Amino acid sequence: KNEVEQSPQNLTAQEGEFITINCSYSVGISALHWLQQHPGGGIVSLFMLSSGKKKHGRLIATINIQEKHSSLHITASHPRDSAVYICAAKETSGSRLTFGEGTQLTVNP
Amino acid sequence: GAGVSQSPSNKVTEKGKDVELRCDPISGHTALYWYRQSLGQGLEFLIYFQGNSAPDKSGLPSDRFSAERTGGSVSTLTIQRTQQEDSAVYLCASSLTRQANEKLFFGSGTQLSVL
């Protein structure tokens, strides 16, 4: 069992749909990152959070420390949101990030 | 520079040769990370540098892998006697500090192909 698990692995949506990607982790963490990997391979950090909720434009990230679960939501999805979304847990011990396998999101027009 | 710079962007080498990958972090960033993404697999932590502290090498897969960070800035990842399973995209990231919620900035990676 991976220490960080994402679901779904693949997600296809129609433009305008509300999207949720889930991340569960089994390790103690000091922070959780959501990353976006573009089709060309570049990676952008979207959020890092240790509690509660953060919002940036159409993106919302939440985390429940007790349940060891985080979600990334995309409202009013658009084809340009098509990418791989990766959650990464920063363990409380040490500096390493443990990554989920990623969620391939495709938003069709 | 404006972002994290990695070179070369692509490297093709023969099995058994040594390779050096370079990372220029954002100026002033004290934390620097190396990750690897193998084909069809997720990101894998390799090594972490923070200022003048001893690096966290716990992710290096074998003793053929080593990394240096000179002057607290540029870092080189060296792979000796490359093997085909070393083929991957090697990504570097930096952040201003080592704080848990510090934003990471990624380079565009080096695609390493070992023939």
Backbone of each chain as ProteinMPNN parsed JSONL, in Angstrom:
{"seq_chain_A": "KNEVEQSPQNLTAQEGEFITINCSYSVGISALHWLQQHPGGGIVSLFMLSSGKKKHGRLIATINIQEKHSSLHITASHPRDSAVYICAAKETSGSRLTFGEGTQLTVNP", "coords_chain_A": {"N_chain_A": [[0.861, -1.185, 0.0], [0.638, 2.15, -0.985], [2.049, 5.038, 0.576], [0.909, 7.431, 0.021], [-2.037, 7.946, -1.553], [-3.946, 8.455, -4.482], [-7.078, 9.318, -5.958], [-9.512, 9.748, -8.558], [-7.489, 7.643, -10.77], [-7.614, 8.319, -13.406], [-9.519, 10.797, -15.033], [-12.173, 12.015, -16.808], [-13.846, 14.807, -17.995], [-16.559, 17.044, -18.841], [-16.424, 20.295, -20.206], [-16.948, 22.849, -17.874], [-17.863, 21.304, -15.797], [-17.816, 20.38, -12.311], [-15.029, 19.374, -10.536], [-13.447, 16.861, -8.606], [-10.6, 15.739, -6.977], [-9.068, 13.276, -5.086], [-6.974, 12.675, -2.211], [-5.324, 10.529, -0.1], [-3.449, 9.813, 2.808], [-1.007, 8.024, 4.718], [0.989, 8.596, 6.43], [2.468, 10.648, 9.028], [2.193, 14.087, 8.587], [3.623, 17.3, 7.813], [2.87, 19.105, 5.988], [0.893, 19.362, 3.0], [1.172, 19.108, -0.455], [-0.241, 20.211, -3.518], [0.277, 19.558, -6.854], [0.644, 20.485, -10.29], [1.072, 18.95, -13.316], [2.007, 19.72, -16.456], [1.132, 18.846, -19.875], [3.531, 19.023, -21.325], [5.362, 18.38, -19.439], [6.269, 20.139, -17.472], [6.181, 21.203, -14.064], [4.054, 22.654, -11.722], [3.592, 24.209, -8.643], [0.602, 24.173, -6.962], [-0.847, 24.425, -4.524], [0.082, 24.544, -1.07], [-0.667, 23.132, 1.963], [-1.484, 22.913, 5.417], [-3.606, 22.786, 7.041], [-7.18, 23.134, 7.044], [-8.452, 25.073, 4.417], [-7.745, 26.236, 1.121], [-7.962, 28.668, -1.465], [-7.686, 29.459, -4.872], [-8.427, 31.291, -7.461], [-10.26, 29.305, -9.626], [-9.662, 27.039, -8.322], [-9.711, 24.946, -5.482], [-8.429, 23.786, -2.453], [-8.585, 21.399, 0.089], [-8.006, 20.118, 3.385], [-8.138, 17.483, 5.727], [-6.897, 16.866, 8.652], [-7.289, 14.995, 10.708], [-8.601, 12.918, 9.434], [-6.725, 12.312, 7.57], [-6.739, 13.167, 4.873], [-7.065, 14.804, 1.752], [-8.471, 17.07, -0.596], [-8.699, 18.195, -3.959], [-10.365, 20.619, -5.694], [-11.902, 21.641, -8.696], [-13.609, 24.215, -10.03], [-16.057, 24.976, -12.532], [-14.76, 23.724, -14.82], [-12.251, 23.702, -17.398], [-10.938, 23.099, -20.704], [-8.203, 23.788, -20.648], [-7.452, 23.056, -18.15], [-6.691, 20.498, -18.294], [-4.439, 18.104, -17.34], [-1.892, 16.45, -15.364], [-2.515, 15.874, -12.017], [-0.977, 16.02, -8.938], [-0.61, 14.881, -5.672], [1.382, 15.542, -2.812], [2.966, 14.549, 0.092], [4.499, 16.051, 2.81], [6.536, 14.71, 5.078], [6.452, 14.661, 8.659], [8.76, 13.9, 9.916], [11.9, 14.567, 8.879], [12.69, 15.642, 5.529], [11.652, 14.725, 3.195], [9.459, 14.476, 0.378], [6.607, 12.61, -0.218], [5.071, 11.183, -2.918], [1.867, 11.004, -4.529], [0.435, 8.869, -7.078], [-0.603, 10.364, -9.043], [-3.225, 12.026, -10.894], [-4.713, 11.809, -13.926], [-6.223, 14.249, -15.642], [-8.651, 15.02, -18.002], [-10.284, 17.452, -19.727], [-12.936, 17.915, -21.718], [-14.042, 19.936, -24.476]], "CA_chain_A": [[0.0, 0.0, 0.0], [1.401, 3.383, -1.039], [1.814, 5.936, 1.701], [0.03, 8.49, -0.485], [-2.88, 7.378, -2.611], [-4.851, 9.391, -5.129], [-8.17, 8.776, -6.765], [-9.264, 8.597, -9.414], [-6.24, 7.695, -11.536], [-7.971, 9.023, -14.635], [-10.798, 11.49, -14.919], [-12.582, 12.768, -17.995], [-14.985, 15.655, -17.665], [-16.984, 18.015, -19.827], [-16.174, 21.682, -19.821], [-17.944, 23.416, -16.987], [-18.155, 20.414, -14.676], [-17.088, 20.497, -11.037], [-14.126, 18.223, -10.47], [-12.808, 16.592, -7.319], [-9.525, 14.74, -6.934], [-8.85, 12.949, -3.684], [-5.648, 12.216, -1.8], [-5.266, 9.99, 1.258], [-2.067, 9.512, 3.179], [-0.938, 7.212, 5.934], [2.105, 9.055, 7.253], [2.287, 11.937, 9.678], [2.691, 15.099, 7.681], [3.663, 18.703, 8.238], [2.179, 19.871, 4.943], [0.538, 18.601, 1.81], [1.263, 19.91, -1.672], [-0.891, 19.821, -4.76], [1.089, 19.958, -7.99], [0.04, 20.297, -11.606], [2.09, 18.638, -14.324], [1.456, 20.011, -17.766], [1.455, 17.837, -20.888], [4.943, 19.109, -21.707], [6.19, 17.868, -18.354], [6.567, 21.122, -16.439], [5.412, 21.043, -12.824], [3.753, 23.893, -11.013], [2.997, 24.013, -7.338], [-0.683, 24.861, -6.876], [-1.13, 24.721, -3.125], [0.604, 23.733, 0.015], [-1.526, 23.418, 3.102], [-1.335, 22.053, 6.586], [-4.909, 22.696, 7.689], [-8.254, 23.944, 6.501], [-8.85, 25.216, 3.022], [-7.179, 27.356, 0.386], [-8.652, 28.908, -2.738], [-6.979, 30.309, -5.814], [-9.221, 31.277, -8.682], [-11.244, 28.225, -9.676], [-9.113, 25.882, -7.608], [-9.881, 24.921, -4.028], [-7.82, 22.62, -1.82], [-8.969, 21.22, 1.491], [-7.32, 19.028, 4.064], [-8.663, 17.06, 7.016], [-5.742, 16.235, 9.285], [-7.725, 13.845, 11.487], [-8.927, 11.823, 8.516], [-5.581, 12.15, 6.671], [-7.347, 13.22, 3.544], [-7.11, 16.11, 1.117], [-9.157, 17.11, -1.883], [-8.502, 19.328, -4.861], [-11.576, 20.845, -6.462], [-11.838, 22.609, -9.785], [-14.947, 24.652, -10.406], [-16.206, 25.452, -13.921], [-13.561, 23.201, -15.477], [-11.962, 24.182, -18.749], [-9.939, 22.223, -21.345], [-6.826, 24.108, -20.263], [-7.163, 22.407, -16.865], [-6.219, 19.128, -18.574], [-3.07, 17.945, -16.836], [-1.793, 15.473, -14.275], [-2.523, 16.521, -10.707], [-0.227, 15.154, -8.035], [-0.495, 15.335, -4.288], [2.658, 15.158, -2.218], [2.938, 14.751, 1.531], [5.786, 16.314, 3.448], [6.494, 13.995, 6.342], [6.89, 15.444, 9.814], [10.155, 13.543, 10.171], [12.724, 14.711, 7.688], [12.38, 16.64, 4.516], [11.23, 14.16, 1.926], [8.077, 14.497, -0.072], [6.117, 11.341, -0.76], [4.137, 11.582, -3.956], [0.859, 10.115, -5.067], [0.699, 8.433, -8.442], [-1.117, 11.36, -9.975], [-4.54, 11.885, -11.529], [-4.738, 12.383, -15.28], [-7.501, 14.922, -15.891], [-8.927, 15.499, -19.352], [-11.527, 18.214, -19.806], [-13.33, 18.043, -23.123], [-14.869, 21.128, -24.758]], "C_chain_A": [[0.897, 1.235, 0.0], [1.063, 4.256, 0.15], [0.903, 7.09, 1.304], [-0.744, 7.913, -1.665], [-3.825, 8.437, -3.153], [-5.955, 8.632, -5.845], [-8.973, 9.925, -7.352], [-7.904, 8.707, -10.099], [-6.439, 8.466, -12.826], [-9.355, 9.623, -14.477], [-11.043, 12.276, -16.191], [-13.845, 13.541, -17.666], [-15.334, 16.527, -18.86], [-16.727, 19.418, -19.293], [-17.314, 22.205, -18.953], [-18.245, 22.565, -15.77], [-17.29, 20.742, -13.461], [-16.292, 19.214, -10.849], [-13.546, 18.092, -9.074], [-11.783, 15.482, -7.487], [-9.182, 14.534, -5.47], [-7.452, 12.415, -3.426], [-5.727, 11.756, -0.354], [-3.828, 9.61, 1.572], [-2.047, 8.795, 4.515], [0.172, 7.667, 6.868], [1.728, 10.344, 7.981], [2.914, 13.012, 8.826], [2.752, 16.465, 8.343], [2.984, 19.589, 7.209], [1.854, 18.946, 3.786], [0.54, 19.548, 0.615], [0.359, 19.338, -2.751], [-0.083, 20.411, -5.905], [0.319, 19.701, -9.276], [1.172, 20.06, -12.607], [1.469, 18.783, -15.691], [1.851, 18.932, -18.761], [2.91, 17.868, -21.331], [5.889, 18.655, -20.624], [6.468, 18.84, -17.243], [5.649, 20.968, -15.243], [5.266, 22.383, -12.143], [3.142, 23.54, -9.675], [1.717, 24.833, -7.255], [-0.958, 25.338, -5.455], [-0.172, 23.955, -2.234], [-0.211, 24.114, 1.24], [-1.306, 22.426, 4.216], [-2.635, 21.953, 7.378], [-5.914, 23.474, 6.862], [-8.379, 23.906, 4.993], [-8.115, 26.395, 2.412], [-7.865, 27.458, -0.963], [-7.778, 29.823, -3.588], [-7.717, 30.223, -7.138], [-10.267, 30.186, -8.634], [-10.798, 26.975, -8.92], [-9.303, 26.046, -6.101], [-9.211, 23.653, -3.505], [-8.229, 22.592, -0.357], [-8.154, 20.081, 2.077], [-7.984, 18.769, 5.399], [-7.564, 16.244, 7.686], [-6.145, 14.966, 10.027], [-7.985, 12.643, 10.585], [-7.796, 11.526, 7.547], [-6.049, 12.117, 5.221], [-7.347, 14.66, 3.045], [-7.84, 16.0, -0.207], [-8.758, 18.353, -2.643], [-9.763, 19.441, -5.704], [-11.29, 21.868, -7.546], [-13.274, 22.958, -10.149], [-14.933, 25.151, -11.85], [-14.997, 25.03, -14.755], [-13.49, 23.636, -16.935], [-10.929, 23.251, -19.383], [-8.501, 22.534, -20.944], [-6.456, 23.567, -18.886], [-6.639, 20.987, -17.061], [-4.74, 19.019, -18.229], [-3.072, 16.758, -15.882], [-1.697, 16.243, -12.967], [-1.947, 15.541, -9.692], [-0.298, 15.722, -6.633], [0.796, 14.788, -3.698], [2.634, 15.52, -0.745], [4.342, 14.993, 2.05], [5.73, 15.73, 4.849], [7.01, 14.873, 7.471], [8.33, 15.135, 10.179], [10.937, 13.697, 8.88], [12.148, 15.678, 6.674], [11.782, 16.057, 3.258], [9.748, 14.398, 1.668], [7.752, 13.113, -0.603], [4.967, 11.66, -1.698], [3.067, 10.529, -4.195], [1.18, 9.798, -6.511], [0.202, 9.432, -9.492], [-2.494, 11.013, -10.52], [-4.484, 12.577, -12.874], [-6.129, 12.946, -15.531], [-7.564, 15.373, -17.344], [-10.273, 16.202, -19.335], [-11.832, 18.453, -21.275], [-14.216, 19.267, -23.337], [-16.305, 20.735, -25.073]], "O_chain_A": [[1.786, 1.376, 0.84], [-0.053, 4.225, 0.668], [0.209, 7.66, 2.146], [-0.16, 7.452, -2.646], [-4.422, 9.208, -2.402], [-5.794, 7.487, -6.27], [-9.106, 10.972, -6.717], [-7.245, 9.743, -10.018], [-5.544, 9.178, -13.283], [-10.244, 9.029, -13.866], [-10.223, 13.098, -16.599], [-14.8, 12.987, -17.12], [-14.525, 16.724, -19.766], [-16.806, 19.677, -18.092], [-18.49, 22.021, -19.268], [-18.826, 23.057, -14.803], [-16.197, 21.298, -13.574], [-16.822, 18.112, -10.985], [-13.196, 19.086, -8.438], [-12.065, 14.43, -8.061], [-9.026, 15.491, -4.712], [-6.83, 11.793, -4.287], [-6.152, 12.512, 0.52], [-3.09, 9.143, 0.704], [-2.954, 8.944, 5.333], [0.28, 7.166, 7.988], [0.787, 11.037, 7.595], [4.054, 12.867, 8.385], [2.033, 16.746, 9.301], [2.568, 20.704, 7.525], [2.463, 17.888, 3.62], [-0.018, 20.644, 0.671], [0.217, 18.121, -2.876], [0.205, 21.607, -5.927], [-0.539, 18.822, -9.342], [2.099, 20.861, -12.725], [0.53, 18.071, -16.046], [2.799, 18.184, -18.523], [3.466, 16.826, -21.68], [7.094, 18.553, -20.855], [6.87, 18.423, -16.157], [4.473, 20.638, -15.393], [6.225, 23.143, -12.006], [2.275, 22.67, -9.587], [1.741, 26.048, -7.454], [-1.262, 26.508, -5.225], [0.317, 22.88, -2.582], [-0.416, 25.297, 1.513], [-0.985, 21.259, 3.988], [-2.75, 21.127, 8.283], [-5.553, 24.355, 6.083], [-8.407, 22.839, 4.379], [-7.884, 27.412, 3.066], [-8.295, 26.455, -1.532], [-7.215, 30.808, -3.111], [-7.644, 29.218, -7.845], [-11.077, 30.14, -7.708], [-11.508, 25.97, -8.899], [-9.088, 27.117, -5.533], [-9.408, 22.57, -4.057], [-8.222, 23.609, 0.336], [-7.677, 19.199, 1.362], [-8.348, 19.699, 6.117], [-7.329, 15.088, 7.336], [-5.425, 13.968, 9.983], [-7.642, 11.509, 10.918], [-7.893, 10.576, 6.771], [-5.787, 11.178, 4.47], [-7.592, 15.601, 3.8], [-7.823, 14.954, -0.855], [-8.513, 19.413, -2.067], [-10.179, 18.478, -6.349], [-10.543, 22.826, -7.346], [-14.056, 22.088, -10.531], [-13.928, 25.678, -12.327], [-14.3, 25.87, -15.324], [-14.496, 23.895, -17.595], [-10.119, 22.666, -18.665], [-7.664, 21.631, -20.904], [-5.291, 23.609, -18.493], [-6.196, 20.347, -16.107], [-3.906, 19.75, -18.762], [-4.109, 16.145, -15.626], [-0.886, 17.16, -12.835], [-2.374, 14.391, -9.601], [-0.071, 16.914, -6.43], [1.24, 13.696, -4.053], [2.321, 16.652, -0.377], [5.262, 14.228, 1.761], [4.972, 16.196, 5.699], [7.885, 15.716, 7.273], [9.045, 15.997, 10.689], [10.651, 13.017, 7.894], [11.221, 16.434, 6.966], [11.434, 16.798, 2.339], [8.925, 14.503, 2.578], [8.532, 12.52, -1.348], [4.006, 12.327, -1.315], [3.315, 9.329, -4.082], [2.088, 10.387, -7.1], [0.548, 9.344, -10.67], [-2.87, 9.843, -10.594], [-4.24, 13.78, -12.957], [-7.101, 12.195, -15.621], [-6.648, 16.023, -17.848], [-11.286, 15.607, -18.966], [-11.071, 19.115, -21.982], [-15.042, 19.598, -22.486], [-17.14, 21.602, -25.333]]}, "seq_chain_B": "GAGVSQSPSNKVTEKGKDVELRCDPISGHTALYWYRQSLGQGLEFLIYFQGNSAPDKSGLPSDRFSAERTGGSVSTLTIQRTQQEDSAVYLCASSLTRQANEKLFFGSGTQLSVL", "coords_chain_B": {"N_chain_B": [[18.221, 34.067, -11.867], [14.963, 33.879, -13.469], [13.58, 31.578, -12.883], [13.81, 28.103, -11.845], [16.509, 26.536, -13.247], [17.497, 23.928, -15.36], [20.009, 21.781, -16.68], [21.596, 19.411, -18.903], [18.671, 19.696, -21.071], [17.997, 17.399, -22.318], [19.55, 14.217, -22.278], [21.395, 11.748, -23.718], [22.932, 8.726, -23.185], [25.425, 6.135, -23.044], [25.154, 2.914, -21.626], [26.922, 2.404, -18.642], [28.458, 4.685, -18.741], [29.336, 7.811, -17.107], [27.215, 10.446, -15.913], [26.424, 13.931, -15.569], [24.145, 16.065, -14.102], [22.713, 19.269, -14.024], [21.572, 21.837, -11.824], [20.234, 25.005, -11.424], [19.108, 26.845, -8.913], [16.446, 29.115, -7.926], [17.571, 32.358, -7.276], [18.662, 32.983, -4.023], [17.113, 31.076, -2.838], [17.147, 28.68, -0.334], [16.644, 26.024, 0.007], [16.903, 22.994, -1.765], [15.872, 20.486, -3.971], [16.106, 17.242, -5.395], [14.377, 15.188, -7.658], [13.013, 12.232, -9.198], [11.421, 11.005, -12.073], [10.278, 8.227, -13.356], [9.402, 6.476, -16.401], [5.985, 6.185, -16.715], [5.677, 6.105, -14.017], [5.349, 7.512, -10.71], [6.521, 10.558, -9.083], [9.7, 10.544, -7.461], [11.487, 10.989, -4.565], [14.852, 12.068, -4.258], [17.172, 13.513, -3.136], [17.955, 16.087, -0.76], [18.873, 19.422, -0.11], [19.683, 21.838, 2.307], [20.636, 24.932, 2.941], [23.646, 25.179, 4.68], [23.537, 22.807, 5.902], [23.944, 19.238, 6.482], [23.186, 17.201, 3.692], [20.043, 15.531, 3.008], [20.147, 12.401, 2.074], [18.558, 10.269, 1.762], [16.888, 9.291, -0.235], [18.372, 8.461, -2.408], [18.913, 6.002, -4.851], [21.041, 4.188, -5.135], [24.595, 3.653, -4.53], [25.736, 4.65, -6.747], [24.747, 7.045, -7.295], [25.152, 10.46, -6.631], [25.284, 13.74, -5.186], [26.011, 17.211, -5.244], [26.149, 20.431, -3.775], [27.319, 23.394, -4.448], [28.592, 26.228, -2.826], [26.136, 26.835, -1.826], [24.337, 27.2, -3.864], [24.237, 26.405, -6.988], [23.571, 23.058, -8.014], [24.779, 19.777, -8.646], [23.872, 16.655, -9.921], [25.184, 13.524, -9.966], [25.514, 10.594, -11.793], [26.993, 7.582, -11.727], [28.426, 5.076, -13.831], [26.125, 4.44, -15.486], [22.934, 2.829, -15.733], [20.356, 1.103, -17.565], [17.967, 1.265, -16.191], [18.181, 3.692, -15.005], [17.165, 5.549, -16.645], [15.086, 8.281, -16.956], [13.099, 11.183, -16.089], [14.749, 13.75, -14.571], [14.16, 15.865, -12.003], [14.499, 19.077, -10.604], [13.925, 21.091, -7.771], [13.316, 24.119, -5.97], [13.038, 26.007, -2.923], [12.268, 28.845, -0.872], [12.825, 28.615, 1.841], [13.164, 25.936, 4.235], [10.747, 25.544, 5.319], [7.706, 23.853, 6.074], [5.422, 24.562, 4.646], [6.32, 25.952, 2.498], [6.395, 27.253, -0.762], [7.102, 25.3, -3.615], [9.291, 25.468, -6.379], [9.646, 24.275, -9.55], [12.095, 23.013, -11.834], [12.382, 22.461, -15.407], [13.273, 19.984, -15.908], [15.512, 17.218, -16.666], [15.696, 15.019, -19.243], [16.809, 11.88, -19.137], [18.275, 9.375, -21.001], [19.324, 6.144, -21.11], [21.146, 4.082, -23.05]], "CA_chain_B": [[17.308, 33.897, -12.989], [13.556, 33.997, -13.14], [13.06, 30.311, -12.384], [14.785, 27.037, -11.658], [17.049, 26.159, -14.545], [18.183, 22.638, -15.382], [20.698, 21.47, -17.937], [20.917, 19.673, -20.177], [17.254, 19.327, -21.071], [17.994, 16.005, -22.741], [20.862, 13.588, -22.27], [21.427, 10.347, -24.136], [24.242, 8.182, -22.856], [25.56, 4.686, -23.146], [25.256, 2.17, -20.371], [28.263, 2.358, -18.092], [29.062, 6.018, -18.702], [28.908, 8.706, -16.033], [26.54, 11.664, -16.363], [26.231, 15.003, -14.589], [22.985, 16.903, -14.355], [22.925, 20.517, -13.3], [20.391, 22.589, -11.41], [20.42, 26.364, -10.913], [17.865, 27.212, -8.236], [16.119, 30.532, -7.887], [18.521, 33.068, -6.433], [18.191, 33.225, -2.663], [16.439, 29.892, -2.287], [18.105, 27.903, 0.447], [16.312, 24.596, -0.067], [16.977, 22.45, -3.126], [15.468, 19.081, -3.998], [16.162, 16.461, -6.63], [13.384, 14.124, -7.775], [13.105, 11.451, -10.427], [10.136, 10.479, -12.559], [10.494, 7.194, -14.355], [8.294, 6.347, -17.337], [4.808, 5.509, -16.193], [5.68, 6.061, -12.559], [5.241, 8.796, -10.036], [7.737, 11.25, -8.675], [10.458, 9.85, -6.419], [12.459, 11.86, -3.908], [16.232, 11.591, -4.301], [18.071, 14.153, -2.189], [17.525, 17.419, -0.345], [19.888, 20.297, 0.465], [19.185, 23.02, 2.996], [21.713, 25.79, 3.406], [24.931, 24.523, 4.927], [23.309, 21.562, 6.645], [24.218, 17.991, 5.765], [22.027, 16.864, 2.849], [19.255, 14.322, 3.251], [20.415, 11.563, 0.908], [17.847, 9.009, 2.004], [16.182, 8.82, -1.414], [19.258, 8.025, -3.488], [18.641, 4.571, -5.025], [22.249, 3.361, -5.004], [25.801, 4.467, -4.322], [26.173, 5.244, -8.009], [24.159, 8.379, -7.327], [25.663, 11.427, -5.658], [24.935, 15.116, -5.531], [26.716, 18.267, -4.529], [25.623, 21.786, -3.928], [28.474, 24.243, -4.168], [28.314, 27.622, -2.492], [24.738, 26.997, -1.47], [23.526, 27.597, -5.009], [24.138, 25.391, -8.045], [23.712, 21.662, -7.607], [24.967, 18.773, -9.69], [23.55, 15.261, -9.606], [26.061, 12.672, -10.748], [25.191, 9.169, -11.837], [28.15, 6.846, -12.242], [28.177, 3.742, -14.419], [24.678, 4.462, -15.7], [22.215, 1.622, -16.11], [19.143, 1.422, -18.306], [16.888, 1.626, -15.262], [18.355, 5.085, -14.581], [16.445, 6.399, -17.595], [13.985, 8.96, -16.28], [13.213, 12.638, -16.039], [15.296, 14.179, -13.28], [13.603, 17.188, -11.729], [15.051, 19.837, -9.49], [13.016, 22.098, -7.244], [13.87, 24.905, -4.881], [12.122, 26.834, -2.161], [12.984, 29.904, -0.184], [13.319, 28.022, 3.084], [12.758, 24.529, 4.367], [9.482, 25.476, 6.02], [6.846, 22.806, 5.533], [4.441, 25.047, 3.695], [6.971, 26.833, 1.546], [6.071, 26.876, -2.133], [8.181, 24.703, -4.396], [9.393, 25.88, -7.774], [10.286, 23.171, -10.26], [12.709, 23.178, -13.138], [11.695, 21.732, -16.481], [13.746, 18.612, -15.881], [16.454, 16.639, -17.625], [15.308, 13.688, -19.713], [17.986, 11.028, -19.288], [18.045, 8.101, -21.68], [20.514, 5.291, -21.071], [20.962, 3.069, -24.096]], "C_chain_B": [[15.858, 33.927, -12.514], [13.01, 32.715, -12.525], [14.188, 29.335, -12.157], [15.227, 26.552, -13.033], [17.793, 24.835, -14.448], [18.843, 22.426, -16.736], [21.442, 20.148, -17.792], [19.432, 19.326, -20.077], [17.085, 17.872, -21.485], [19.409, 15.465, -22.721], [20.698, 12.135, -22.666], [22.833, 9.833, -23.871], [24.239, 6.672, -23.009], [25.665, 4.079, -21.758], [26.716, 2.109, -19.918], [28.97, 3.696, -18.013], [28.534, 6.788, -17.502], [28.204, 9.92, -16.634], [26.444, 12.653, -15.209], [25.051, 15.848, -15.023], [23.098, 18.131, -13.464], [21.596, 21.193, -12.971], [20.817, 23.948, -10.867], [19.129, 26.786, -10.226], [17.606, 28.711, -8.373], [17.052, 31.213, -6.885], [17.917, 33.341, -5.053], [17.466, 32.052, -2.032], [17.452, 29.009, -1.577], [17.853, 26.4, 0.355], [16.296, 24.137, -1.515], [16.731, 20.95, -3.06], [15.748, 18.498, -5.381], [15.117, 15.346, -6.549], [13.62, 13.403, -9.092], [11.708, 10.963, -10.8], [10.432, 9.498, -13.677], [9.237, 7.037, -15.194], [7.154, 5.573, -16.697], [4.742, 5.441, -14.69], [5.592, 7.46, -11.977], [6.588, 9.395, -9.705], [8.38, 10.544, -7.478], [11.497, 10.815, -5.863], [13.849, 11.243, -3.979], [17.07, 12.18, -3.178], [17.607, 15.591, -1.938], [18.694, 18.154, 0.28], [19.191, 21.472, 1.15], [20.373, 23.79, 3.533], [23.019, 25.037, 3.529], [24.791, 23.209, 5.687], [23.683, 20.354, 5.797], [22.992, 17.609, 4.938], [21.324, 15.602, 3.321], [19.36, 13.461, 2.0], [19.559, 10.291, 0.909], [17.131, 8.46, 0.786], [17.07, 8.314, -2.537], [19.166, 6.507, -3.63], [19.854, 3.677, -4.906], [23.448, 4.273, -4.823], [26.377, 4.976, -5.639], [25.687, 6.685, -8.139], [24.792, 9.251, -6.252], [25.263, 12.814, -6.113], [25.741, 16.063, -4.671], [25.941, 19.566, -4.722], [26.72, 22.739, -3.493], [28.017, 25.666, -3.873], [26.862, 27.872, -2.161], [23.843, 27.385, -2.626], [23.379, 26.44, -5.99], [24.348, 23.996, -7.48], [23.953, 20.786, -8.825], [24.624, 17.398, -9.139], [24.386, 14.398, -10.536], [25.604, 11.226, -10.654], [26.379, 8.472, -12.483], [27.702, 5.51, -12.814], [26.681, 3.563, -14.672], [24.156, 3.1, -16.171], [20.929, 2.032, -16.826], [18.013, 1.841, -17.375], [17.041, 3.031, -14.7], [17.626, 6.043, -15.521], [15.202, 6.966, -16.932], [14.106, 10.454, -16.552], [13.671, 13.003, -14.64], [14.889, 15.637, -13.081], [14.272, 17.798, -10.512], [13.996, 20.848, -9.048], [13.714, 22.883, -6.148], [12.753, 25.638, -4.152], [12.937, 27.784, -1.304], [13.615, 29.392, 1.103], [12.893, 26.58, 3.131], [11.442, 24.402, 5.13], [8.521, 24.529, 5.311], [5.911, 23.335, 4.458], [5.032, 26.048, 2.718], [6.711, 26.33, 0.137], [7.304, 26.347, -2.839], [8.133, 25.238, -5.822], [10.224, 24.819, -8.495], [10.984, 23.649, -11.519], [11.979, 22.335, -14.161], [12.238, 20.321, -16.656], [14.801, 18.291, -16.928], [15.976, 15.24, -17.98], [16.576, 12.881, -19.964], [17.59, 9.711, -19.934], [19.352, 7.327, -21.7], [20.295, 4.127, -22.039], [21.716, 1.786, -23.768]], "O_chain_B": [[15.576, 33.992, -11.317], [12.074, 32.762, -11.728], [15.365, 29.681, -12.259], [14.399, 26.201, -13.875], [18.62, 24.644, -13.557], [18.325, 22.823, -17.78], [21.873, 19.795, -16.695], [18.998, 18.726, -19.094], [16.148, 17.198, -21.056], [20.355, 16.157, -23.098], [19.956, 11.384, -22.032], [23.813, 10.448, -24.292], [23.191, 6.032, -23.091], [26.212, 4.687, -20.837], [27.617, 1.806, -20.7], [29.966, 3.835, -17.303], [27.473, 6.492, -16.954], [28.55, 10.37, -17.726], [26.389, 12.272, -14.04], [24.972, 16.289, -16.169], [23.519, 18.048, -12.311], [20.634, 21.127, -13.737], [21.652, 24.035, -9.966], [18.141, 27.061, -10.907], [18.443, 29.462, -8.873], [17.287, 30.703, -5.79], [16.807, 33.861, -4.938], [17.231, 32.039, -0.824], [18.48, 28.638, -2.144], [18.756, 25.6, 0.6], [15.743, 24.811, -2.384], [17.291, 20.241, -2.224], [15.638, 19.185, -6.396], [14.985, 14.661, -5.535], [14.324, 13.892, -9.976], [10.923, 10.561, -9.94], [10.787, 9.883, -14.791], [8.144, 7.41, -14.769], [7.333, 4.459, -16.205], [3.854, 4.794, -14.134], [5.744, 8.457, -12.683], [7.641, 8.83, -10.001], [7.69, 10.019, -6.604], [12.29, 11.387, -6.611], [14.009, 10.038, -3.784], [17.619, 11.444, -2.358], [16.963, 16.215, -2.781], [19.423, 17.595, 1.099], [18.225, 22.025, 0.624], [21.038, 23.35, 4.471], [23.445, 24.345, 2.604], [25.781, 22.581, 6.065], [23.735, 20.427, 4.569], [21.869, 17.688, 5.437], [21.925, 14.727, 3.945], [18.734, 13.757, 0.982], [19.815, 9.358, 0.148], [16.791, 7.277, 0.762], [16.564, 7.785, -3.527], [19.32, 5.79, -2.641], [19.705, 2.494, -4.598], [23.346, 5.494, -4.944], [27.4, 5.661, -5.642], [26.161, 7.441, -8.988], [24.948, 8.829, -5.107], [24.945, 13.032, -7.282], [26.099, 15.76, -3.533], [25.199, 19.753, -5.686], [27.01, 22.868, -2.304], [27.174, 26.228, -4.572], [26.404, 29.013, -2.21], [22.721, 27.845, -2.418], [22.496, 25.596, -5.835], [25.179, 23.776, -6.599], [23.4, 21.026, -9.898], [25.032, 17.031, -8.037], [24.302, 14.53, -11.756], [25.343, 10.709, -9.567], [26.724, 8.738, -13.634], [26.739, 4.9, -12.349], [26.055, 2.649, -14.136], [24.823, 2.351, -16.884], [20.474, 3.169, -16.703], [17.191, 2.684, -17.737], [16.153, 3.522, -14.003], [17.49, 7.227, -15.213], [14.369, 6.224, -16.411], [15.071, 10.923, -17.155], [13.054, 12.611, -13.649], [15.226, 16.513, -13.878], [14.566, 17.119, -9.528], [13.263, 21.39, -9.875], [14.605, 22.364, -5.475], [11.67, 25.857, -4.695], [14.12, 27.566, -1.045], [14.768, 29.688, 1.416], [12.323, 26.06, 2.171], [11.058, 23.307, 5.541], [8.533, 24.425, 4.085], [5.635, 22.648, 3.474], [4.319, 26.893, 2.177], [6.795, 25.131, -0.13], [8.405, 26.875, -2.683], [7.059, 25.432, -6.391], [11.349, 24.511, -8.101], [10.522, 24.573, -12.187], [11.065, 21.584, -13.822], [11.72, 19.549, -17.463], [14.955, 18.991, -17.928], [15.864, 14.377, -17.109], [17.327, 13.167, -20.897], [16.682, 9.022, -19.468], [20.358, 7.791, -22.236], [19.39, 3.31, -21.869], [21.671, 0.829, -24.542]]}, "name": "protein", "num_of_chains": 2, "seq": "KNEVEQSPQNLTAQEGEFITINCSYSVGISALHWLQQHPGGGIVSLFMLSSGKKKHGRLIATINIQEKHSSLHITASHPRDSAVYICAAKETSGSRLTFGEGTQLTVNPGAGVSQSPSNKVTEKGKDVELRCDPISGHTALYWYRQSLGQGLEFLIYFQGNSAPDKSGLPSDRFSAERTGGSVSTLTIQRTQQEDSAVYLCASSLTRQANEKLFFGSGTQLSVL"}
